[in-house]
Amino acid sequence: MSEVVEQHDWTRLVGYAPKRTGWEQAVVLARWCHVYRLIGVGAALLVVLAASAVAAQPAQGPRPSSSAKVTRALIRELAADHRPLAEAIDPARGLVRASWPNSGAEGAAIPRPRHLCGAALERALPGLRREQARLARTAPGGLFDCKNHPRAECVLSELVDEYSNHHHLVFRADAARGLVLESWIDLDESATSAESRIKQRRWAAALVRRARRAGCPRS
């Protein structure tokens, strides 16, 4: 009895009835085939749309911690002279080198900010490398902090006393060279007020903006 019921339910599902002619049964089966075909097309379309949505998602950039480690490693590589400093500076941009005066001595000379390009940059490179090597040796006992948001930057300082500068080395991404050093600016941030730090950083940012607009003359 159960087999008869099961057969009856199945035949009703496909529209089969013994009283129908063969032609009528063929028409019903064709309709079901059309329905199944539409279902298959719809499923395929959903798969294509889902794949397109995934492909359209923007690729995620490098994790901040990974980039910070790369920047820190680059500082050490340059300091050890494993890579020439000249290779990490874009000659079209040059290098901004400046120091905020923080000497406690009266009448101390105020260093003039410089946008180093061409021959002036070449002459300054040996001294810059020596200073960077010294910082890389002494800063781990004081301050050696790297980050990549909102920009790739390492801040180094010996933190010996209240006159110890914070050396800000800021990098930019270059398609051909990788990270390039754009500015090296020393700020007096060891024992200063928040207002003073804001003033100094605005001064440093203005120097970099002017250098970006001017660029370096073509040789």
C-alpha positions as CSV (number, residue, x, y, z in Angstrom):
1,M,0.0,0.0,0.0
2,S,2.8,2.4,0.9
3,E,4.5,1.7,-2.5
4,V,1.3,2.7,-4.3
5,V,1.1,5.9,-2.3
6,E,4.7,6.8,-3.0
7,Q,4.2,6.1,-6.7
8,H,1.1,8.2,-6.7
9,D,2.8,11.1,-5.0
10,W,5.7,11.0,-7.4
11,T,3.5,10.8,-10.5
12,R,1.4,13.7,-9.2
13,L,4.6,15.7,-8.8
14,V,5.6,15.4,-12.4
15,G,2.1,15.8,-13.7
16,Y,1.7,12.2,-14.7
17,A,-1.8,10.7,-14.9
18,P,-2.8,7.4,-16.5
19,K,-5.8,9.1,-18.2
20,R,-3.6,11.6,-20.0
21,T,-2.4,10.9,-23.5
22,G,1.3,10.5,-24.3
23,W,1.3,13.9,-25.9
24,E,-0.1,15.6,-22.8
25,Q,2.4,13.8,-20.5
26,A,5.2,15.0,-22.8
27,V,4.0,18.6,-22.6
28,V,3.9,18.4,-18.8
29,L,7.4,17.0,-18.6
30,A,8.7,19.6,-21.0
31,R,7.3,22.3,-18.7
32,W,9.1,20.9,-15.7
33,C,12.3,20.7,-17.7
34,H,12.0,24.4,-18.6
35,V,11.5,25.2,-14.9
36,Y,14.6,23.3,-13.9
37,R,16.5,25.0,-16.7
38,L,15.5,28.4,-15.3
39,I,16.5,27.4,-11.8
40,G,19.9,26.3,-13.1
41,V,20.5,29.5,-15.0
42,G,19.5,31.5,-11.9
43,A,22.0,29.6,-9.7
44,A,24.8,30.1,-12.2
45,L,24.0,33.8,-12.4
46,L,24.2,34.1,-8.6
47,V,27.6,32.4,-8.6
48,V,28.9,34.8,-11.2
49,L,27.6,37.8,-9.3
50,A,29.1,36.6,-6.0
51,A,32.5,36.1,-7.7
52,S,32.4,39.5,-9.2
53,A,31.6,41.1,-5.8
54,V,34.6,39.4,-4.2
55,A,36.9,40.4,-7.1
56,A,35.7,44.0,-6.9
57,Q,36.8,44.4,-3.2
58,P,39.9,46.5,-2.9
59,A,43.1,44.6,-2.0
60,Q,44.2,45.2,1.6
61,G,47.4,47.1,2.0
62,P,50.3,45.9,4.2
63,R,49.7,45.6,7.9
64,P,51.1,48.6,9.8
65,S,53.3,46.4,12.0
66,S,54.9,44.7,9.0
67,S,55.7,48.0,7.3
68,A,57.0,49.5,10.5
69,K,59.4,46.6,10.8
70,V,60.5,47.1,7.2
71,T,61.2,50.8,7.9
72,R,63.2,50.0,11.1
73,A,65.2,47.4,9.2
74,L,65.9,50.0,6.4
75,I,67.3,52.4,9.0
76,R,69.7,49.8,10.4
77,E,70.7,48.8,6.8
78,L,71.5,52.4,5.9
79,A,73.3,53.0,9.2
80,A,75.5,49.9,8.7
81,D,76.3,51.1,5.2
82,H,74.9,47.9,3.7
83,R,73.0,50.1,1.4
84,P,74.2,53.5,0.2
85,L,72.2,56.4,1.6
86,A,72.1,57.9,-1.9
87,E,70.0,55.0,-3.1
88,A,67.4,55.8,-0.5
89,I,67.0,59.5,-1.6
90,D,65.1,60.5,-4.7
91,P,67.3,63.1,-6.5
92,A,64.1,64.7,-8.0
93,R,62.8,65.4,-4.4
94,G,66.0,65.8,-2.5
95,L,66.2,65.8,1.3
96,V,64.9,68.3,3.8
97,R,67.4,68.6,6.7
98,A,66.6,70.9,9.6
99,S,66.9,71.2,13.4
100,W,64.8,73.1,15.8
101,P,67.1,75.1,18.1
102,N,67.2,73.7,21.6
103,S,70.6,74.6,23.0
104,G,70.6,76.0,26.5
105,A,73.6,78.1,25.8
106,E,73.1,81.8,25.1
107,G,74.0,83.0,21.7
108,A,74.0,79.4,20.3
109,A,74.1,79.2,16.5
110,I,70.7,78.5,15.0
111,P,71.1,75.9,12.2
112,R,69.5,76.9,8.9
113,P,67.0,74.5,7.4
114,R,68.2,73.1,4.1
115,H,66.6,71.4,1.1
116,L,69.5,69.4,-0.1
117,C,69.7,68.7,-3.9
118,G,72.4,67.8,-6.4
119,A,76.0,68.6,-5.4
120,A,74.9,69.9,-2.0
121,L,73.2,66.6,-1.2
122,E,76.3,64.7,-2.4
123,R,78.5,66.7,-0.1
124,A,76.2,66.2,2.9
125,L,75.8,62.4,2.4
126,P,78.9,61.2,4.3
127,G,78.0,63.3,7.4
128,L,74.4,62.2,7.3
129,R,75.4,58.6,7.1
130,R,77.8,59.0,10.1
131,E,75.1,60.7,12.1
132,Q,72.6,58.0,11.2
133,A,75.0,55.3,12.2
134,R,75.6,57.0,15.6
135,L,71.8,57.2,16.2
136,A,71.2,53.6,15.3
137,R,73.8,52.6,17.8
138,T,72.6,54.8,20.7
139,A,68.9,55.1,20.1
140,P,68.0,51.5,21.2
141,G,68.9,52.6,24.7
142,G,66.6,55.6,24.4
143,L,64.0,56.0,21.7
144,F,63.7,54.1,18.4
145,D,60.1,54.1,17.3
146,C,58.9,53.4,13.8
147,K,55.4,53.6,12.3
148,N,53.7,53.7,8.9
149,H,50.5,55.5,9.7
150,P,49.7,58.2,8.8
151,R,53.1,58.1,7.2
152,A,56.3,56.0,7.2
153,E,58.4,57.5,10.0
154,C,61.1,56.6,12.5
155,V,61.8,58.8,15.5
156,L,65.2,58.3,17.2
157,S,66.7,59.9,20.3
158,E,69.5,59.1,22.8
159,L,67.3,60.6,25.5
160,V,70.5,61.6,27.5
161,D,69.0,64.8,28.9
162,E,66.4,67.5,28.4
163,Y,68.3,68.8,25.3
164,S,68.3,65.4,23.5
165,N,66.6,66.0,20.1
166,H,64.0,63.7,18.6
167,H,65.2,62.9,15.1
168,H,62.3,62.5,12.8
169,L,63.2,60.5,9.6
170,V,60.2,60.5,7.3
171,F,59.9,58.3,4.2
172,R,57.8,58.2,1.1
173,A,56.9,55.2,-1.1
174,D,58.5,55.3,-4.5
175,A,57.6,52.9,-7.3
176,A,61.1,52.4,-8.4
177,R,63.2,52.8,-5.2
178,G,60.8,51.5,-2.5
179,L,60.9,53.7,0.6
180,V,62.9,56.9,0.1
181,L,64.0,59.3,2.8
182,E,62.2,62.7,2.2
183,S,63.0,64.6,5.4
184,W,65.2,64.4,8.5
185,I,64.2,67.0,11.0
186,D,65.3,67.3,14.6
187,L,62.7,68.5,17.1
188,D,63.0,69.6,20.7
189,E,60.4,67.2,22.3
190,S,62.2,65.7,25.3
191,A,61.0,68.1,27.9
192,T,58.7,70.6,26.2
193,S,55.0,71.4,26.4
194,A,52.4,70.1,24.1
195,E,51.9,73.6,22.7
196,S,55.6,73.7,21.8
197,R,55.5,70.3,20.2
198,I,52.6,71.3,18.0
199,K,54.4,74.5,17.0
200,Q,57.5,72.6,16.0
201,R,55.7,69.9,14.0
202,R,53.8,72.6,12.1
203,W,57.1,74.3,11.3
204,A,58.6,71.0,10.1
205,A,55.5,70.2,8.0
206,A,55.8,73.7,6.3
207,L,59.4,73.0,5.4
208,V,58.5,69.7,3.7
209,R,55.5,71.3,1.9
210,R,57.8,74.0,0.4
211,A,60.4,71.5,-0.6
212,R,57.7,69.3,-2.3
213,R,56.4,72.3,-4.3
214,A,59.9,73.4,-5.3
215,G,61.4,70.0,-6.1
216,C,65.1,69.8,-7.1
217,P,66.4,71.4,-10.3
218,R,67.3,69.0,-13.1
219,S,71.0,68.6,-13.5
